[in-house]
Amino acid sequence: PYVTEQLWHHLPRLPKTEEMAAHSLMLADWPQMDDARLVQDKDAIASFECFQALTRSIRNARSEYNVEQGKKIAATIVAPGELKDM
C-alpha cells in the first residue's frame, strides 16, 4: 500500500477542487473514462505477459523449495532475442 500511495502522488492529475479534495489515494474518486476508445499496444501487452509469467515462475519455485520470505535467490533466465533486453 505504501508504494502504491507514493506512486499515485507522482501521477499527473487535475488541480484539487472542492469535490476532489483527496490528498490520499484511499480517499480519491474512482477514475472515470471518457467515450474515447482505449489505445492498446499489443507489443507492450505481450512483453508484460512474459514478465508476469517470469515473476509467477520465480514465486512458484520459491514456494516449492520453501525459500524464506525476503531471502534473495540466484536465478538464470534464458530468453530469446527481444525479450533479453526487457
N, C-alpha and C positions, 0 to 999 in steps of 0.2 A: 504493500500500500504506500509506503514512504516514497519509493522510486516513482510509482505512478503519479503521485501528487507532485513531485518535483518536476517530472516531465511535463505535466499539464501546465505548470506555471510558465514554461518556456514556449508553449504553443501560441501562435498569433490568434488574437480574438478581438472582438469589438470592445471599445471602451466601456467601462462599467456604467450601468444605468440603474435607476431605482428598482426596476423589475428584475434586473440581473446583477444583484449586488454580491454575488458569491466570490469570496476570497479563497474558497476551498473547492476542490473537485467534488467532494461529498455533497456540497450544497448547490452545485451548479445545475442549470437547466439541462435537460437531455438535449443533445444536438438534433437539429431539425434539418432535413434536406429539402432543397427546392425541387422543382419538377424536372430539372436537367438530369439527363442520364449520367450515371457514374461511369467514368472512364476507367477501363481495366487494362493493365499492362500484363499480357499473357506471359512474357518472359520473366517479369518480376514475380508473378504468382508461382511459376514453375520453380524459380530459384528458392523462394520462401518455402515451398512444399518440400524441397530437398533438405533445406536447413531444419525444418520441423522433423523430418524422418531421421536425420542425423542425431538431433537432440533426443528424440524418443529412443533411438538405439543405444545411445550412451547411458541414458537413465535406466533403461531395461537391464543393461549389463551391470550397472552399479547395484541394482536391486537383486539380480540373480546371484551376484557374488558377495552380497551383504556388506558393501562398502559403507563405512560410516558417513553420515551426512557431513558435508563440508570438507571431507578429505579429498585432496587432489589425486587424480589418477592419470597415467600416461595413456594416450590414445593415438593410434596411427590411422589416418584417414586416407583412403585411396579414392581419387575422383578423376573422372575423365575431363579433358580439355577445359571448357569454360567454367566448370564448377570448381576447379582448383583455385581460381582467383577470387572466389566469393569472400 
